[in-house]
Amino acid sequence: MEDTLIYNYSRSSSLVKKGALEELFLAKYSEIQKNTDVPCFFWGNVRQPFILARCLISLSNIVKSSFNLSPFQMALLKDPIVTAGNERLRFEGFSHCAGVYARIDVLPDGLDGEFLESGTTNVDFNQPMINALGSIRPNESIVLSVGEKEVGLYKEETKVVERKVPLPLKWINGLGTVQVYLSKSERLHTFNKIQTQQLFRGMPKGVVKSDYYLIVRGNKPMFSPVKSMDAVCVGGIHRLRLLEPLLPYIDHMKVFAHPNMQSTTWQLYMGNIKFSFSLSRESWRGFSGEGAVLDNLINDVADEWIDALDKYAYANQSFNTTVLALEENVSLKKVADLTGRLAAMGILGYDLDDNGFFYRKLPFKLSRIVGLNPRLKNAEKLIEEGKVEILHHTQERTEARVEGTGVHHTVIIEDKKERCTCEWFSKYQGERGPCKHVLAVKKIVNKTD
């Protein structure tokens, strides 16, 4: 159980009957609290309960899915994160292999209630809960509450008792990587309902091991095995089938892609509910191992700065980095380093439509940041043991020698491009973040500049 954080709930999840309604309370756990005086974050009606229920079922199916794990590993089910804040509710989760990230955003116009406080809770969606969601009918009235100690679902003739679950640390690394990829992604296509359904009907059958490409011919989007100009590369395209149950309910879909095609994001819009679905570069690659946040963790940042941004993000719930830098007279590089640290703990997410970060009050301490990034920890060990020698350094070019196991590696950083003679760099060519040797060199150089 090294990849999970084990914790205890102060109470068990339960269902309480009040008159004609039944209230579902889902227990949560947190190590840190910012406000313990408010028992409930949100209370009110959901204006599209049937659509929300279908989205939550799809999210649960994603969480239970895996594209590279054994049946034993798949049996260790993990469950979604729920955040109330900025006048909206968010439900998030990863597939078991962490190669698929999904998020449901219930937008302000989709809720008729009151936000008393912002906060995040971890919930367990077991089969009775899925059955309860599946029984929700169109136009049926439900009430939802999200609180410090529970999530409540009010619905007639429903009885659910939930159980506590361990929270996988893999998800925290995955959340950090996803926000880096999302913050760099650009919208490339918008398709209406008919175009989207045509696109999915043309998806290749079975498990697809080779890359496919999203292309548009005239007004018709299609998937092709042949790469062409302006095509969107999709690895592990069969994973998109997890979206098929939602297609009858959508208004339109937007497709976003990372500049280097390290991820693609498919956003479905259903009235006041948005379903985001992000895929890693290949089905065997999980977001948790990509190392996208490492470059923002190289420079040392005072704890006071990190704490200040944590409080700023908590108070504002969402923010744009450029606006923040201008308003607070802070360099964009400093803001990137600060957001990188909070993102590395899963505290910040990214909203593509708002072009900004949003805040999650997750139950984690900032001191775990090194432990969750072993490459960074190994880089610091190389420095402490004196195994890094800077041979040449100017603003344009840096060359260094790093002692390895029975061999010396050469690191060259030139024109913002990095090279290393180690096996990791040879295999991934920087696509999965810098190796520990490059990280060590950059840390030393940044301290001297």
KOLDRENTOR-945616 format. One record per residue (C-alpha): x, y, z; residue in one letter; residue number from 1. Coordinates in nm, 3 decimals, always signed. Layout:
SITE         x         y         z   residu   num
SITE         X         Y         Z        A   NUM
...
# end
This chain:
SITE         x         y         z   residu   num
SITE    +0.000    +0.000    +0.000        M     1
SITE    +0.290    +0.239    -0.065        E     2
SITE    +0.093    +0.424    -0.331        D     3
SITE    -0.198    +0.518    -0.108        T     4
SITE    -0.256    +0.743    +0.189        L     5
SITE    -0.443    +0.550    +0.459        I     6
SITE    -0.665    +0.752    +0.688        Y     7
SITE    -0.964    +0.714    +0.915        N     8
SITE    -1.301    +0.884    +0.900        Y     9
SITE    -1.448    +1.043    +1.211        S    10
SITE    -1.781    +0.885    +1.114        R    11
SITE    -1.917    +0.634    +0.865        S    12
SITE    -2.123    +0.727    +0.562        S    13
SITE    -2.496    +0.676    +0.605        S    14
SITE    -2.844    +0.747    +0.473        L    15
SITE    -3.092    +0.936    +0.693        V    16
SITE    -3.463    +0.947    +0.613        K    17
SITE    -3.634    +1.285    +0.660        K    18
SITE    -4.003    +1.276    +0.573        G    19
SITE    -4.049    +1.173    +0.211        A    20
SITE    -3.682    +1.229    +0.131        L    21
SITE    -3.366    +1.038    +0.211        E    22
SITE    -3.039    +1.221    +0.272        E    23
SITE    -2.710    +1.055    +0.176        L    24
SITE    -2.409    +1.152    +0.390        F    25
SITE    -2.068    +1.058    +0.246        L    26
SITE    -1.784    +1.073    +0.495        A    27
SITE    -1.457    +1.256    +0.421        K    28
SITE    -1.115    +1.308    +0.575        Y    29
SITE    -0.870    +1.598    +0.586        S    30
SITE    -0.533    +1.665    +0.751        E    31
SITE    -0.559    +2.043    +0.722        I    32
SITE    -0.851    +2.276    +0.772        Q    33
SITE    -0.886    +2.643    +0.685        K    34
SITE    -1.234    +2.696    +0.827        N    35
SITE    -1.391    +2.448    +1.067        T    36
SITE    -1.687    +2.666    +1.163        D    37
SITE    -1.900    +2.601    +0.853        V    38
SITE    -2.063    +2.254    +0.852        P    39
SITE    -2.190    +2.281    +0.492        C    40
SITE    -2.020    +2.415    +0.178        F    41
SITE    -2.323    +2.401    -0.054        F    42
SITE    -2.690    +2.324    -0.021        W    43
SITE    -2.951    +2.343    -0.297        G    44
SITE    -3.124    +2.201    -0.602        N    45
SITE    -2.957    +2.071    -0.916        V    46
SITE    -3.141    +2.199    -1.222        R    47
SITE    -3.038    +1.908    -1.449        Q    48
SITE    -3.039    +1.610    -1.210        P    49
SITE    -3.084    +1.347    -1.484        F    50
SITE    -2.785    +1.478    -1.683        I    51
SITE    -2.574    +1.512    -1.368        L    52
SITE    -2.658    +1.154    -1.271        A    53
SITE    -2.551    +1.027    -1.616        R    54
SITE    -2.228    +1.226    -1.590        C    55
SITE    -2.154    +1.087    -1.243        L    56
SITE    -2.213    +0.732    -1.365        I    57
SITE    -1.973    +0.794    -1.655        S    58
SITE    -1.719    +0.941    -1.413        L    59
SITE    -1.750    +0.633    -1.194        S    60
SITE    -1.697    +0.409    -1.497        N    61
SITE    -1.380    +0.603    -1.580        I    62
SITE    -1.253    +0.568    -1.224        V    63
SITE    -1.310    +0.192    -1.244        K    64
SITE    -1.137    +0.163    -1.583        S    65
SITE    -0.778    +0.069    -1.653        S    66
SITE    -0.585    +0.042    -1.976        F    67
SITE    -0.258    -0.105    -1.846        N    68
SITE    -0.313    -0.258    -1.499        L    69
SITE    -0.363    -0.614    -1.382        S    70
SITE    -0.703    -0.737    -1.253        P    71
SITE    -0.561    -0.733    -0.897        F    72
SITE    -0.461    -0.367    -0.927        Q    73
SITE    -0.798    -0.283    -1.082        M    74
SITE    -0.970    -0.432    -0.778        A    75
SITE    -0.826    -0.151    -0.562        L    76
SITE    -1.106    +0.090    -0.656        L    77
SITE    -1.057    +0.460    -0.590        K    78
SITE    -1.324    +0.724    -0.592        D    79
SITE    -1.394    +1.083    -0.701        P    80
SITE    -1.305    +1.417    -0.546        I    81
SITE    -1.584    +1.674    -0.499        V    82
SITE    -1.512    +2.048    -0.476        T    83
SITE    -1.759    +2.327    -0.392        A    84
SITE    -1.642    +2.678    -0.469        G    85
SITE    -1.667    +2.974    -0.706        N    86
SITE    -2.044    +2.917    -0.732        E    87
SITE    -2.000    +2.575    -0.890        R    88
SITE    -1.953    +2.208    -0.805        L    89
SITE    -1.675    +1.993    -0.951        R    90
SITE    -1.646    +1.614    -0.949        F    91
SITE    -1.306    +1.472    -1.054        E    92
SITE    -1.138    +1.138    -1.097        G    93
SITE    -0.875    +0.931    -1.277        F    94
SITE    -0.883    +0.589    -1.434        S    95
SITE    -0.691    +0.326    -1.237        H    96
SITE    -0.391    +0.363    -1.465        C    97
SITE    -0.412    +0.745    -1.426        A    98
SITE    -0.402    +0.782    -1.805        G    99
SITE    -0.755    +0.924    -1.822        V   100
SITE    -0.868    +1.228    -1.623        Y   101
SITE    -1.232    +1.335    -1.608        A   102
SITE    -1.411    +1.627    -1.446        R   103
SITE    -1.775    +1.728    -1.418        I   104
SITE    -1.840    +2.101    -1.374        D   105
SITE    -2.189    +2.198    -1.259        V   106
SITE    -2.190    +2.566    -1.356        L   107
SITE    -2.354    +2.847    -1.153        P   108
SITE    -2.673    +2.851    -1.363        D   109
SITE    -2.708    +2.478    -1.305        G   110
SITE    -2.750    +2.518    -0.930        L   111
SITE    -3.024    +2.679    -0.725        D   112
SITE    -2.885    +2.700    -0.375        G   113
SITE    -2.636    +2.869    -0.148        E   114
SITE    -2.256    +2.838    -0.117        F   115
SITE    -2.175    +2.893    +0.250        L   116
SITE    -1.805    +2.809    +0.221        E   117
SITE    -1.562    +2.658    -0.029        S   118
SITE    -1.421    +2.314    +0.034        G   119
SITE    -1.331    +1.969    -0.098        T   120
SITE    -1.432    +1.621    +0.011        T   121
SITE    -1.340    +1.267    -0.101        N   122
SITE    -1.635    +1.038    -0.168        V   123
SITE    -1.693    +0.670    -0.236        D   124
SITE    -1.915    +0.568    -0.527        F   125
SITE    -2.002    +0.204    -0.469        N   126
SITE    -2.268    +0.000    -0.650        Q   127
SITE    -2.566    +0.110    -0.436        P   128
SITE    -2.475    +0.471    -0.513        M   129
SITE    -2.452    +0.395    -0.885        I   130
SITE    -2.792    +0.224    -0.868        N   131
SITE    -2.939    +0.529    -0.696        A   132
SITE    -2.801    +0.760    -0.965        L   133
SITE    -2.928    +0.528    -1.237        G   134
SITE    -3.281    +0.548    -1.099        S   135
SITE    -3.301    +0.929    -1.133        I   136
SITE    -3.559    +1.016    -1.399        R   137
SITE    -3.574    +1.320    -1.629        P   138
SITE    -3.725    +1.626    -1.457        N   139
SITE    -3.705    +1.455    -1.118        E   140
SITE    -3.630    +1.691    -0.830        S   141
SITE    -3.326    +1.621    -0.612        I   142
SITE    -3.135    +1.825    -0.354        V   143
SITE    -2.760    +1.804    -0.316        L   144
SITE    -2.543    +1.913    -0.024        S   145
SITE    -2.164    +1.917    +0.000        V   146
SITE    -2.020    +1.965    +0.345        G   147
SITE    -1.709    +1.936    +0.553        E   148
SITE    -1.807    +1.588    +0.672        K   149
SITE    -2.052    +1.467    +0.410        E   150
SITE    -2.207    +1.489    +0.068        V   151
SITE    -2.584    +1.461    +0.076        G   152
SITE    -2.818    +1.345    -0.201        L   153
SITE    -3.188    +1.389    -0.131        Y   154
SITE    -3.411    +1.155    -0.329        K   155
SITE    -3.719    +0.952    -0.259        E   156
SITE    -3.706    +0.573    -0.222        E   157
SITE    -3.328    +0.549    -0.218        T   158
SITE    -3.111    +0.388    +0.046        K   159
SITE    -2.732    +0.390    +0.030        V   160
SITE    -2.464    +0.320    +0.290        V   161
SITE    -2.114    +0.419    +0.182        E   162
SITE    -1.772    +0.300    +0.299        R   163
SITE    -1.441    +0.475    +0.360        K   164
SITE    -1.166    +0.453    +0.097        V   165
SITE    -0.790    +0.517    +0.082        P   166
SITE    -0.686    +0.810    -0.137        L   167
SITE    -0.415    +0.720    -0.394        P   168
SITE    -0.110    +0.945    -0.394        L   169
SITE    -0.084    +0.868    -0.766        K   170
SITE    -0.384    +1.095    -0.814        W   171
SITE    -0.201    +1.392    -0.662        I   172
SITE    +0.086    +1.356    -0.911        N   173
SITE    -0.170    +1.311    -1.186        G   174
SITE    -0.363    +1.625    -1.089        L   175
SITE    -0.040    +1.827    -1.097        G   176
SITE    +0.056    +1.701    -1.442        T   177
SITE    -0.291    +1.746    -1.591        V   178
SITE    -0.309    +2.112    -1.495        Q   179
SITE    +0.029    +2.177    -1.662        V   180
SITE    -0.087    +2.016    -1.985        Y   181
SITE    -0.426    +2.187    -1.972        L   182
SITE    -0.275    +2.532    -1.909        S   183
SITE    -0.073    +2.492    -2.231        K   184
SITE    -0.353    +2.341    -2.440        S   185
SITE    -0.538    +2.526    -2.715        E   186
SITE    -0.888    +2.480    -2.852        R   187
SITE    -0.860    +2.340    -3.205        L   188
SITE    -1.215    +2.231    -3.289        H   189
SITE    -1.577    +2.282    -3.192        T   190
SITE    -1.829    +2.024    -3.317        F   191
SITE    -2.207    +2.028    -3.290        N   192
SITE    -2.405    +1.729    -3.167        K   193
SITE    -2.447    +1.569    -3.510        I   194
SITE    -2.078    +1.611    -3.601        Q   195
SITE    -1.974    +1.463    -3.266        T   196
SITE    -2.196    +1.159    -3.303        Q   197
SITE    -2.073    +1.102    -3.659        Q   198
SITE    -1.715    +1.123    -3.536        L   199
SITE    -1.767    +0.862    -3.266        F   200
SITE    -1.954    +0.629    -3.499        R   201
SITE    -1.641    +0.620    -3.716        G   202
SITE    -1.413    +0.524    -3.429        M   203
SITE    -1.210    +0.206    -3.492        P   204
SITE    -1.325    -0.107    -3.312        K   205
SITE    -1.136    -0.298    -3.043        G   206
SITE    -0.818    -0.199    -2.862        V   207
SITE    -0.615    +0.027    -3.093        V   208
SITE    -0.239    +0.015    -3.032        K   209
SITE    -0.130    +0.261    -3.301        S   210
SITE    -0.190    +0.637    -3.307        D   211
SITE    -0.497    +0.781    -3.477        Y   212
SITE    -0.549    +1.137    -3.593        Y   213
SITE    -0.849    +1.367    -3.571        L   214
SITE    -0.892    +1.546    -3.903        I   215
SITE    -1.167    +1.757    -4.059        V   216
SITE    -1.267    +1.724    -4.425        R   217
SITE    -1.509    +1.998    -4.521        G   218
SITE    -1.752    +2.003    -4.228        N   219
SITE    -1.703    +1.639    -4.136        K   220
SITE    -1.466    +1.536    -3.854        P   221
SITE    -1.316    +1.187    -3.871        M   222
SITE    -1.045    +0.966    -3.724        F   223
SITE    -0.769    +0.855    -3.959        S   224
SITE    -0.466    +0.624    -3.911        P   225
SITE    -0.271    +0.854    -4.146        V   226
SITE    -0.104    +1.166    -4.011        K   227
SITE    -0.171    +1.491    -4.199        S   228
SITE    -0.124    +1.864    -4.159        M   229
SITE    -0.307    +2.016    -3.859        D   230
SITE    -0.421    +1.673    -3.739        A   231
SITE    -0.472    +1.606    -3.368        V   232
SITE    -0.279    +1.297    -3.255        C   233
SITE    -0.478    +1.064    -3.028        V   234
SITE    -0.299    +0.773    -2.863        G   235
SITE    -0.511    +0.492    -2.721        G   236
SITE    -0.817    +0.618    -2.906        I   237
SITE    -1.033    +0.331    -2.775        H   238
SITE    -1.041    +0.512    -2.440        R   239
SITE    -1.278    +0.767    -2.594        L   240
SITE    -1.554    +0.505    -2.587        R   241
SITE    -1.605    +0.593    -2.221        L   242
SITE    -1.777    +0.909    -2.348        L   243
SITE    -2.032    +0.732    -2.568        E   244
SITE    -2.310    +0.707    -2.303        P   245
SITE    -2.315    +1.088    -2.276        L   246
SITE    -2.333    +1.170    -2.648        L   247
SITE    -2.717    +1.164    -2.673        P   248
SITE    -2.737    +1.450    -2.420        Y   249
SITE    -2.473    +1.694    -2.548        I   250
SITE    -2.521    +2.033    -2.713        D   251
SITE    -2.171    +2.045    -2.861        H   252
SITE    -1.811    +1.934    -2.801        M   253
SITE    -1.478    +2.118    -2.796        K   254
SITE    -1.140    +1.953    -2.858        V   255
SITE    -0.823    +2.091    -2.699        F   256
SITE    -0.468    +1.968    -2.757        A   257
SITE    -0.129    +2.019    -2.595        H   258
SITE    +0.119    +2.186    -2.838        P   259
SITE    +0.336    +1.870    -2.841        N   260
SITE    +0.031    +1.641    -2.836        M   261
SITE    +0.120    +1.512    -2.490        Q   262
SITE    -0.250    +1.517    -2.408        S   263
SITE    -0.588    +1.582    -2.568        T   264
SITE    -0.899    +1.707    -2.389        T   265
SITE    -1.255    +1.650    -2.506        W   266
SITE    -1.517    +1.873    -2.343        Q   267
SITE    -1.886    +1.787    -2.368        L   268
SITE    -2.139    +2.063    -2.301        Y   269
SITE    -2.486    +1.972    -2.172        M   270
SITE    -2.678    +2.282    -2.073        G   271
SITE    -2.525    +2.400    -1.747        N   272
SITE    -2.308    +2.091    -1.703        I   273
SITE    -1.967    +2.041    -1.861        K   274
SITE    -1.783    +1.708    -1.882        F   275
SITE    -1.405    +1.726    -1.943        S   276
SITE    -1.215    +1.416    -2.054        F   277
SITE    -0.835    +1.425    -2.087        S   278
SITE    -0.621    +1.148    -2.240        L   279
SITE    -0.250    +1.092    -2.185        S   280
SITE    -0.026    +1.054    -2.491        R   281
SITE    -0.057    +0.673    -2.498        E   282
SITE    -0.284    +0.434    -2.311        S   283
SITE    +0.008    +0.285    -2.118        W   284
SITE    +0.121    +0.626    -1.990        R   285
SITE    -0.036    +0.762    -1.674        G   286
SITE    -0.041    +1.134    -1.603        F   287
SITE    +0.112    +1.059    -1.263        S   288
SITE    +0.448    +0.963    -1.414        G   289
SITE    +0.490    +1.242    -1.669        E   290
SITE    +0.690    +1.483    -1.454        G   291
SITE    +0.539    +1.793    -1.617        A   292
SITE    +0.556    +1.994    -1.294        V   293
SITE    +0.927    +1.932    -1.229        L   294
SITE    +1.056    +2.240    -1.411        D   295
SITE    +0.849    +2.459    -1.179        N   296
SITE    +0.993    +2.285    -0.873        L   297
SITE    +1.360    +2.353    -0.949        I   298
SITE    +1.387    +2.700    -0.798        N   299
SITE    +1.370    +2.732    -0.422        D   300
SITE    +1.067    +2.931    -0.311        V   301
SITE    +1.018    +3.059    +0.043        A   302
SITE    +0.742    +2.890    +0.240        D   303
SITE    +0.594    +3.235    +0.303        E   304
SITE    +0.537    +3.282    -0.071        W   305
SITE    +0.376    +2.940    -0.105        I   306
SITE    +0.152    +3.004    +0.195        D   307
SITE    +0.057    +3.346    +0.056        A   308
SITE    -0.050    +3.205    -0.281        L   309
SITE    -0.232    +2.919    -0.108        D   310
SITE    -0.436    +3.173    +0.090        K   311
SITE    -0.486    +3.393    -0.219        Y   312
SITE    -0.614    +3.098    -0.424        A   313
SITE    -0.838    +2.986    -0.138        Y   314
SITE    -0.985    +3.335    -0.098        A   315
SITE    -1.041    +3.394    -0.472        N   316
SITE    -1.118    +3.031    -0.573        Q   317
SITE    -1.001    +3.102    -0.930        S   318
SITE    -0.739    +3.325    -1.090        F   319
SITE    -0.545    +3.395    -1.409        N   320
SITE    -0.164    +3.389    -1.369        T   321
SITE    -0.100    +3.690    -1.593        T   322
SITE    -0.356    +3.902    -1.410        V   323
SITE    -0.214    +3.788    -1.075        L   324
SITE    +0.140    +3.881    -1.179        A   325
SITE    +0.029    +4.229    -1.291        L   326
SITE    -0.192    +4.298    -0.990        E   327
SITE    +0.065    +4.184    -0.733        E   328
SITE    +0.370    +4.312    -0.923        N   329
SITE    +0.527    +3.965    -0.931        V   330
SITE    +0.721    +3.818    -1.224        S   331
SITE    +0.552    +3.555    -1.438        L   332
SITE    +0.840    +3.316    -1.356        K   333
SITE    +0.776    +3.356    -0.983        K   334
SITE    +0.404    +3.296    -1.034        V   335
SITE    +0.481    +2.986    -1.242        A   336
SITE    +0.708    +2.849    -0.967        D   337
SITE    +0.442    +2.915    -0.704        L   338
SITE    +0.154    +2.766    -0.901        T   339
SITE    +0.378    +2.470    -0.987        G   340
SITE    +0.424    +2.390    -0.620        R   341
SITE    +0.054    +2.410    -0.538        L   342
SITE    -0.034    +2.216    -0.851        A   343
SITE    +0.220    +1.947    -0.759        A   344
SITE    +0.016    +1.887    -0.444        M   345
SITE    -0.307    +1.874    -0.644        G   346
SITE    -0.430    +2.197    -0.484        I   347
SITE    -0.474    +2.379    -0.816        L   348
SITE    -0.673    +2.265    -1.118        G   349
SITE    -0.713    +2.435    -1.454        Y   350
SITE    -1.030    +2.543    -1.635        D   351
SITE    -0.985    +2.569    -2.013        L   352
SITE    -1.291    +2.788    -2.070        D   353
SITE    -1.197    +3.033    -1.794        D   354
SITE    -0.828    +3.023    -1.893        N   355
SITE    -0.730    +3.010    -1.528        G   356
SITE    -0.664    +2.798    -1.221        F   357
SITE    -0.921    +2.693    -0.962        F   358
SITE    -0.862    +2.588    -0.602        Y   359
SITE    -0.914    +2.253    -0.433        R   360
SITE    -0.885    +2.227    -0.056        K   361
SITE    -0.726    +1.883    -0.059        L   362
SITE    -0.620    +1.698    +0.258        P   363
SITE    -0.247    +1.722    +0.195        F   364
SITE    +0.046    +1.910    +0.345        K   365
SITE    +0.283    +2.109    +0.125        L   366
SITE    +0.581    +1.934    +0.291        S   367
SITE    +0.502    +1.617    +0.090        R   368
SITE    +0.600    +1.784    -0.238        I   369
SITE    +0.947    +1.626    -0.259        V   370
SITE    +0.828    +1.281    -0.159        G   371
SITE    +0.568    +1.283    -0.435        L   372
SITE    +0.832    +1.366    -0.698        N   373
SITE    +1.111    +1.106    -0.672        P   374
SITE    +1.309    +1.251    -0.964        R   375
SITE    +1.333    +1.581    -0.777        L   376
SITE    +1.436    +1.397    -0.461        K   377
SITE    +1.705    +1.205    -0.651        N   378
SITE    +1.832    +1.527    -0.811        A   379
SITE    +1.875    +1.687    -0.469        E   380
SITE    +2.060    +1.375    -0.352        K   381
SITE    +2.302    +1.406    -0.646        L   382
SITE    +2.374    +1.765    -0.543        I   383
SITE    +2.418    +1.677    -0.174        E   384
SITE    +2.666    +1.400    -0.261        E   385
SITE    +2.869    +1.633    -0.482        G   386
SITE    +2.813    +1.432    -0.799        K   387
SITE    +2.737    +1.731    -1.023        V   388
SITE    +3.021    +1.925    -1.187        E   389
SITE    +2.947    +2.235    -1.398        I   390
SITE    +3.203    +2.239    -1.680        L   391
SITE    +3.081    +2.547    -1.864        H   392
SITE    +2.801    +2.795    -1.803        H   393
SITE    +2.679    +3.103    -1.986        T   394
SITE    +2.330    +3.239    -2.048        Q   395
SITE    +2.329    +3.064    -2.385        E   396
SITE    +2.482    +2.727    -2.299        R   397
SITE    +2.551    +2.505    -1.998        T   398
SITE    +2.754    +2.184    -1.997        E   399
SITE    +2.790    +1.961    -1.694        A   400
SITE    +2.908    +1.616    -1.590        R   401
SITE    +2.700    +1.410    -1.348        V   402
SITE    +2.829    +1.097    -1.180        E   403
SITE    +2.606    +0.793    -1.222        G   404
SITE    +2.642    +0.427    -1.126        T   405
SITE    +2.973    +0.329    -1.285        G   406
SITE    +2.941    +0.598    -1.552        V   407
SITE    +2.946    +0.976    -1.598        H   408
SITE    +2.659    +1.144    -1.781        H   409
SITE    +2.695    +1.461    -1.984        T   410
SITE    +2.421    +1.722    -1.958        V   411
SITE    +2.393    +2.006    -2.211        I   412
SITE    +2.135    +2.286    -2.184        I   413
SITE    +2.132    +2.512    -2.489        E   414
SITE    +1.866    +2.745    -2.633        D   415
SITE    +1.613    +2.612    -2.379        K   416
SITE    +1.673    +2.258    -2.508        K   417
SITE    +1.805    +1.990    -2.276        E   418
SITE    +2.012    +1.680    -2.353        R   419
SITE    +2.152    +1.407    -2.134        C   420
SITE    +2.341    +1.086    -2.212        T   421
SITE    +2.141    +0.882    -1.960        C   422
SITE    +1.904    +0.600    -2.055        E   423
SITE    +1.595    +0.795    -1.938        W   424
SITE    +1.658    +1.083    -2.177        F   425
SITE    +1.746    +0.847    -2.462        S   426
SITE    +1.415    +0.668    -2.415        K   427
SITE    +1.178    +0.964    -2.370        Y   428
SITE    +1.366    +1.259    -2.526        Q   429
SITE    +1.225    +1.497    -2.265        G   430
SITE    +0.861    +1.413    -2.339        E   431
SITE    +0.803    +1.292    -1.983        R   432
SITE    +0.979    +1.575    -1.806        G   433
SITE    +1.350    +1.622    -1.730        P   434
SITE    +1.565    +1.340    -1.594        C   435
SITE    +1.723    +1.368    -1.248        K   436
SITE    +2.060    +1.468    -1.399        H   437
SITE    +1.912    +1.764    -1.588        V   438
SITE    +1.713    +1.864    -1.279        L   439
SITE    +2.027    +1.863    -1.063        A   440
SITE    +2.221    +2.078    -1.312        V   441
SITE    +1.936    +2.327    -1.349        K   442
SITE    +1.898    +2.359    -0.973        K   443
SITE    +2.267    +2.443    -0.931        I   444
SITE    +2.273    +2.685    -1.224        V   445
SITE    +1.959    +2.866    -1.111        N   446
SITE    +2.109    +2.926    -0.768        K   447
SITE    +2.419    +3.087    -0.917        T   448
SITE    +2.240    +3.309    -1.172        D   449
# end
